[in-house]
Structure formats: structure tokens, C-alpha cells
């Protein structure tokens, strides 16, 4: 009984301090870093930076690989912080946030920007879930409906049972597909863009949350170093396999074998290694209290940043032509700085808009409305 109590106290310290309601800055930092990485990735692909600056293609692909941890990290964090609660009011609040941006952004462009590219009819913006305006939220919504059952099961599992589930699911769904039957998606994983993959990775995050690794002093920094090294090693291994293939037959076969494991799919060994090591790394980091306050302020805005800059109208009218008027013959290091600078500007602008949205929702008491609605529904069902 005493050991169990100490374990629960440790979990609260690492994830959330229930009494003081303090957020964990490490988790929020991964959220912020992940959203910045998504913006950078969208500039490389949707902004056509790789296509426009083709002479720097290898360097840009390398940059893309180093920032490919984002989607899995968000699912992992959902499992770390969410396995002990499953309130549908939270899902309703997220849906209202998506609906708010879906409608407001489209109307804003229609009113204030002439001749903007309109890919969708206005009525589809009122149904972002049905018309899959944001693939991540649509998939996450489907996953969230199962969480009450999943979380109940997690609370009953012992560590050996949980380890077996994580090892078997990740092992089968990664290695089975890559090594045994790569061309046929027999489990309908959809390269990681489906509900079933989100559920698998949510369980992985829940395991980290339920059985946290906590080191002190030198051991902590050594552990952090190992995590970061593993992340960089896998990322650069991927780069060498894909960009610098060997001409020797034997080595070429070995590299092809590794390449199957290190693809850019969400369910690949590469992205799994990146996301897990980064989350474990920043969970162990102690931040200065002032820096922690800034991080904890930015963390909850991460979802808003995704919704704002990834809106269809924003993608086609802002991200796509973003490099058209920039000089084409620039050095690689200037191009990297340009990408980071444009990503930072988009990030800051999205933060300002997100803050206004959160303030508006606070004044309208949207959170309480969602909670009351959930209570009414449960009373009607009971």
C-alpha cells in the first residue's frame, strides 16, 4: 500500500501536480517544439521549398527528417497526461475550437482578401469533422470515443501485462509490415493516419505516464544524453540510407533492409524512436521557473497553432506562395535561416490569434458550458 502511494505521488510530480494544478513544462515544451516542427515541415512541402530550392534538396530533406517527430509526439503526450481521465467535455471543447477556426478563417479571407483561392464551399467549414478539414482531429476524435474503455483497462493492467501489450502491438504492427509483408497493409494502419495507430501509440504514452522513469543528478543527465543521441543516430542513419545509397551489392541489400524500417510513415521505427526519445528527454529536464512559465503559457496554444496555419485557405493563400518572391540562388545556411525565420513569424502570429481565441472562450465560459452539457447528457442517459 505504501509503495503504491509513493508511486502515485511520483506520477503526479512528473505529469501534473494535482494540488497546485501545475503543468509539466517538459511536456509543454515538446508540444511547442512539435508545432514549430509542423510549421517548418509544411513550409518544406506545402510551401514547396524542397521543389523551389532543388539544389539544396539533400539538406532540406535532412532538416525534414530531424523534425518528423511531431505527430507521434502529440499522441504520446495524450497518453502520458490523459490515461487517468476521459471527459467528453474536453472533446467537445476541442470540437468547438476547430469549428471556430474553420468558420472564422474562411470568412475573414472572404471579407478582407480579394481574389483568394477558395478550395471548399463555405458550408463545408461548418462541418469540419465530417469533411475531414483536419485529418489529425478527425482521427483523434474517433480515437477519443474509445478512451473510457481503454483507460479503464489501463488502470487494471499490471506492469508485466502492459509491457507485453506494448511490445506485441508495436512489434507486430512495425516489424510485421516492414519485414514480412511491406506492400500489403493487412491491419489497415494506413501509414499511421488511422484510429487504430493512434490507439496503439496512445497506449505507449499511457505506459510512460503510468510507469515514469525518474533519475536524479548525473544519472538523469546521462539518461537524457542517451535519449538525444539515439534520436540523432536514427535520424542521420535514415538520411545516409536514403540520400547516400551504396553501390556495393551486399551493403546495398543491408541498407535496403534498414530503409524499410526507417521510412517516413508515422508508424515507422524512425518516427517512433524520435518521438519517444524526445518525450523521455524533456520529461527529465528541469527548467528555470521563468522559462517554465513561458513554456506552460505556450503549451496549451499548440493545438490552435495547428488549426490556424493548416487551414485549407491559409495553406493555399499564404503557405504555398510564401517563397515565390524570395531569391532563388541563395546559400544553404541562408535558406535554413530563412525557413526558421518564416516559421517563427507564423508561429508568433498564430500564438497571438490563439491567445485572443482562448480569451474569448474564457469570457463566454465555453469550458463550463461543455462540462454542463456533458452532465446533462449523462443524466438523460441514466
Secondary structure, DSSP 8 states (H G I E B T S, - for coil): -HHHHHHHHHHHHHS-BTTTTB--HHHHHHHHHHHHHHHHHHHHHTT-HHHHTGGGHHHHHHHHHHTTTHHHHHHHHHHHHHTT---HHHHHHHHHHHHHHHHHHHHHHHHH-TT----S-GGGGGGTTTTTSSHHHHHHHHHHTTHHHHHHHHHH--HHHHHHHHHHHHHIIIIIIIII-TT--TT--GGGTSHHHHHHHHHHHHHHHHT-----HHHHHHHHHHHHHHHHHHHHHHHHHHHS--SSHHHHHHHHHHHHHS-SSTTSHHHHHHHHHHHHHHHS----HHHHHHHHHHHTTHHHHHHHHTSHHHIIIIITTTTTTS-SS--HHHHHHHHHHHHHHHHHHHHHHHHHHHHHHHHTTHHHHHHHHHHHHHHHH-
